[in-house]
Amino acid sequence: MYAAPPEIGTRVFTRLPQHLHFQGEPNAWVHATRPGQRLHSFLEGPSFDRDGNLYCVDVPHGRVFRISPAGEWTVALAYDGEPNGLKIHRDGRIFIADHRNGIMVFDPRGGAVTPLVTRVGLDRFRGCNDLFFAADGDLYFTDPGRSSLSDPTGRVYRFTSGGRLECLLANVPYPNGLVLNLEETQLNLAVSRANCIWRFLAHSETQPPMVGLFIQLSGGLAGPDGLALDEDGNLAIAHAQHGTVWLFSKYGEPLLRIRSCAGRAITNLAYGGPDRRTLFITEAETGSILAADMPVAGKRMFSHL
C-alpha cells in the first residue's frame, strides 16, 4: 500500500442554469437508477471541440449541452435517447454512447443525429456507456447494461475505422470509462462494480486478451467512472459517489487526490483550457462543471492530425 497522496481542490467553473433544469416527471432511467428521486439533470461525457467549447450530456433527458469558454450553456441537441458518453471526432462530428440506442452520431453543423451501430448481429446492445477514439480512427466503447459482480457480463467493443465490430471482452462487472495509454498499445478500463481499473493489450493475438488488475480502489457500490490521460501517461479517475478524482502514474502509483467542492457524484472528466492543464469534471448531483489546475497538461486529443 502507498501513503495517501497530496490533495488539491476544485472550483465551480459553471453550473447548469435554472432555466435548463428538467421539470417533467421522472422517467424509466431515473426510476431504475435513482428510485424515489427527481433529477433536474445527470451530467456525463465531457469533451472539448477545437474552439474550446465543452460538450456534455444529460443522460435521462436526452440532451447534449454546449458550454462556451465563458461558461454559458446552450442545448446543442435534444432527442429521444439516453446519451451517456460523448467524444468529438477529428472531423467535428460528435459520437454518443447512448444507453438506449447504441452508438449515435450528431453533426453539430446540420443538427442531425443518426445511428452508427445499434446491434451485435441481431441482438441489441445491453446499454452503452462510454467511448474513446484511437489515432487510427478505431472507436472503443463499453456496453455494461446492468452488469455487476453477480452478473459479470458487461462488454467492451472496438468498431474499426473500416466498419467492423469486434467484441474484446464479454465478462466485465460493469465496464465504464476507457482510455488508451500514450503509445496506444494498452487499454485502461474502469470496472465500476469491482471498484478497479483493468488493463490489457489493445491488439492481442489471443482472444479474449489477457487482462491484469492495474489499480484497486475501495468504497461502496459506485466505483470508477470516467478516465483521462495526461502527457506523462498519468491516469485521472473519476471515483463516482466519492467526490474525488484520483491521479495515478502510469505505474499505478497514487499522485494526487482532487476533491469536489460541490456534490459527491463525480462522473467524468476532460482536460481543457488554453494549455490543457485544467481538468474539467462533471458533478451530477449539483449539475456543476468543476475545474482543477493540474501539474501536467492533458493528452492532446487531436495530436494525430
C-alpha positions, 0 to 999 in steps of 0.5 A: 500500500502507498501513503495517501497522496497530496490533495488539491481542490476544485472550483465551480467553473459553471453550473447548469442554469435554472432555466435548463433544469428538467421539470417533467416527471421522472422517467424509466432511467431515473426510476431504475437508477435513482428510485424515489428521486427527481433529477433536474439533470445527470451530467456525463461525457465531457469533451472539448471541440477545437474552439474550446467549447465543452460538450456534455450530456444529460443522460435521462433527458436526452440532451447534449449541452454546449458550454462556451469558454465563458461558461454559458450553456446552450442545448446543442441537441435534444432527442429521444435517447439516453446519451451517456458518453460523448467524444468529438471526432477529428472531423467535428462530428460528435459520437454518443454512447447512448444507453438506449440506442447504441452508438449515435452520431450528431453533426453539430453543423446540420443538427442531425443525429443518426445511428452508427451501430445499434446491434451485435448481429441481431441482438441489441446492445445491453446499454452503452456507456462510454467511448474513446477514439484511437489515432487510427480512427478505431472507436472503443466503447463499453456496453455494461447494461446492468452488469455487476459482480453477480452478473459479470457480463458487461462488454467492451467493443472496438468498431474499426475505422473500416466498419467492423465490430469486434467484441474484446471482452464479454465478462466485465462487472460493469465496464465504464470509462476507457482510455488508451495509454500514450503509445496506444498499445494498452487499454485502461478500463474502469470496472465500476462494480469491482471498484478497479481499473483493468488493463490489457493489450489493445491488439492481442493475438489471443482472444479474449486478451489477457487482462491484469488488475492495474489499480484497486480502489475501495468504497461502496457500490459506485466505483470508477467512472470516467478516465483521462490521460495526461502527457506523462501517461498519468491516469485521472479517475473519476471515483463516482459517489466519492467526490474525488478524482484520483491521479495515478502514474502510469505505474499505478502509483497514487499522485494526487487526490482532487476533491469536489467542492460541490456534490459527491457524484463525480462522473467524468472528466476532460482536460481543457483550457488554453494549455490543457492543464485544467481538468474539467469534471462533471458533478451530477448531483449539483449539475456543476462543471468543476475545474482543477489546475493540474501539474501536467497538461492533458493528452492532446486529443487531436495530436494525430492530425 
